[in-house]
Amino acid sequence: MALSRCVTPILLCLLLVLTLGTAGSAQSVRPPEAPAEAGSQTLEDILARQNGEGAARSARDLSTAMPAPDGLPLGTRGAASDSDLWQALRFGTADVSVSAGGPTARVIMQDGGMWWLQARRTIADYGGWLLLGLIVFLALIRIIFGRIKIHGGRSGQTILRFTDLERFGHWLLASSFLLLAFTGLFSIFGRNGLIPFLGKDAYSTLAIGSKWIHNNVSWAFMAGLVIIFIFWVGHNLPARGDLKWLLRGGGLLTGNHVPAKKFNAGQKLVFWAVILLGASVSVSGLSLIFPFEMPLFAKTFASLNWTGLPQLMGLDTLPEQMSAQEEMQYAQLWHAIVGFLMMAIIIAHIYIGSVGMEGAFEAMGDGDVDLNWARDHHALWVEEVMARKADPPAPPANDPAAPDPAPQA
Ligand code: HEM
């Protein structure tokens, strides 16, 4: 009985030591070697950091795990107290050993994360107001100017505007973009905007589903982007008349329409914005889907510094060295900025392609538009189509119905 009373605590201690030892082999954290010179975090350091001034780190870096100065009592764990350890972790000076994951996994706490969190909130605020402001603006335009009507009313005759394949590309892009936009908004506003209404459990299910949809639907978006690029790039190159169209706003509000080809200058701007911003949001999204595999920003910043552009704009030199975590933070911020810009452009596009303009939706609905609508907005394109119909292409050379070629001399 007496023996078992002694053995039980000894076994428990052994078990505890073994458990801690095994955990330590997966990831162990030691405060760094004591530096040669001592410094310490001062009240000024703390106040400056709280004011967002980013206190000099050198003193704080030195202050991690120092031996206790002569004559002063030791901390609770000797020279290396808990606060020393947390400081060392925070400023990346702790000697962390990991069994997998390389240098990236050694960063347990990242000081730059606070800046990123703040920037993310700012982008969400400005982005949210941009979208809300635009919706109010478009509602006012609709109330003040009404719907853009077809000049002279419908003719009753139609003309094919987009083929099935073109419309497939457009709707693949549009439906995937809408899913990405809503799930993206859930993830950026969900914590503050949805948890109060849905509760944490329901929001957690929504957030997990949202993330799954966001990551997987992105492939359909990229495919749609490639398809519309291939179909429409030829019609979206700059042409004579584009500037006139832009200066007069296409005559959309006055009814004095500026003649345009298949796409007018306003549509060309939408097309290139969708292609360029879409490509950029895709690349930064890929960098987020494959963490630490596609660092983009240190190299981009180095190229920008080389051009001298940041200095011209009165900015500091952009950082060319950054940790893998900082790369991810920049990718997330850029992804959010480009996402908000695209959403704003697309809200305006959806307005004009549906409730804002009579006869426009049919182009992407069944593909045929009223001839008078086409003459209003794309008069030069109608002329081209009519000319092609009136002048059918020459039959192939080996066609038996073809007239004999002119005799050769
Ligand atoms: C879901 C609502 C949408 C509607 C109702 C809509 C409607 C339309 C219509 C009617 C056109 C043809 C305009 C014409 O005949 O000239 C068009 C073209 C186009 N759409 Fe959409 N669209 C929607 C969403 C999107 C989205 C989400 C994107 C891209 C992310 C997009 C990108 C484009 C592009 C690039 C064009 C060609 C350029 C232009 O007409 O501005 N659309 N859309």
Boltz pocket constraint, residues with backbone or C-beta under 6 A from the ligand:
constraints:
  - pocket:
      binder: B
      contacts: [[A, 161], [A, 170], [A, 173], [A, 174], [A, 175], [A, 177], [A, 178], [A, 228], [A, 262], [A, 263], [A, 266], [A, 267], [A, 268], [A, 270], [A, 271], [A, 274], [A, 346], [A, 349], [A, 350], [A, 353], [A, 354], [A, 360], [A, 361], [A, 362], [A, 363], [A, 364]]
      max_distance: 6.0
